[in-house]
Amino acid sequence: MPRFYDNPVIGGFHPDPSVCRVGEDYYLVCSSFEYFPGVPIFHSRDLVHWRQIGNVLDRPEQLPLPPDTPASRGIYAPTIRHHDGRFWLITTNVSTGGNFIVTAERPEGPWSDPVWIDLPGIDPDLAWDDEGNCWAAFQGVGVARIDPEAGKVLDGPWPIWSGTGLQWPEAPHLYRIGDWWYLMIAEGGTERGHTVAMARARSPRGPFEPSPVNPILTHRGTDHPVQSTGHADLVTTPDGDWWMVLLATRPRGFTPGFHVLGRETFLVPVEWVDGWPRVGTVELRARAPRAWHPWEPPPARDDFDAPVLGHEWISPRSRPDTSWSLAERPGWLTLHATGSTLDASGCTFVGRRQQHPECRVEVRLDPGWARAGVSVRLDEAHHYDLEVCDGRVEVIARIGPLRNVVARRAVPPGAVVLAVTTRTDDLLPPSATGAHDIALGTAATGPDTIAFHLGADLLAELDGRYLSTEVAVGFTGRVIGMYATEGSASFDWFEYRERGADVPA
Ligand code: 6LW
């Protein structure tokens, strides 16, 4: 009986995947932009079931992000490789310092401090030839021979291939396969025109001849539910099968379609025909790789009983030690306000990516004298908040320059349970949100509806389109988290579930 797997294999804002294999173990990393810690790293035994084992950039010294770092700046596309018994990762901090390399003996870390390297552009790659030379390709596309240990360019850089003429030839990866050097790139922009193209040469310096079947992958111009397919990396299994990981989106709603989970990580099989790789359509359900190693998913509820925060918890730009504690009130996550708000940099916010189109988040909050709650955010100018302060709970919508309290209710003193749910069926027409009056009716639906609850009581439902990339712009996706903007508040637990038959609205 053939087995099937579901795409995306890593849902939610996990773009620009890069993958390597060591024996029977696969390791995968993604971009993290303005969030700390940065570069989530995942482990799998079958390419389908991925478990986050850490964050490559988990010390502030590795990830300088000034407070004025705009959303969607910070860390861009990493490449991970295993060479000479060590893990090597090269990436770009577009806000501070440019390109750098970190290394580790073990993928879960600790990873070294950055070794900065003066390479142009973004999307750096690492590949070694049989003589031990290290080649770093980058956006454009160019290549240089480098000393990755010292962070020095030894020869070059030289231009090697500008793609087939589409926008932004980028995301290069060089592979030594047989007698050839294969160069895989993304082109056409990371939006709906995204493609993957291939070329090959006898040397990493070229001259490169393009594949006769470029682009080898694109969903542009189709009505497929998976869109923006591109920015890929290749990996082989121990059996010699080839697979590709890539980013893609799942837009929903009336034209132009809205994607709210950012760019996610998908998996697709690769076939070789006449010396060139080919991939088919990236389906939501597809025939699985031969190995199959499911693991127990992490518990839905984080009780905050562990001495350290789980790897999935991220904060915009930084997470000063003084802003949070698991020890102050054992079994609770205590957050201390910094004086900043959700509308600005520097706010105390600890969140996780929304990974499913339909999900339910519940938290138990003891607000004390604080102003605190749960926020669904794309960035500082696009977030919906469920906030408790002064004996009241409020639902607040911040959309661009507008900020509105859309619901308000008294709450008794003490701890409260707050819930946020998203649904993609039975959507609100835009007029029902009060956001504008154009009566386009249900055809003009957004991607989803976000509902806010106090215990079992529904307080408000809002159109999810305003927390989409098409509205907010940028490279990230929704993050749902706990925050405090005045005083100190404690969270007993935080629960995240994909909504299905067993999880009601
Ligand atoms: C990344 C570039 C891109 O560096 O978007 O999808 C940039 N393509 O390759 C940020 O993810």
Residues whose N, C-alpha, C, O or C-beta is under 5 A from the ligand:
A	BS01	6LW	D16 S31 Y76 A77 I122 D123 E170 A171 T190 H231 F475
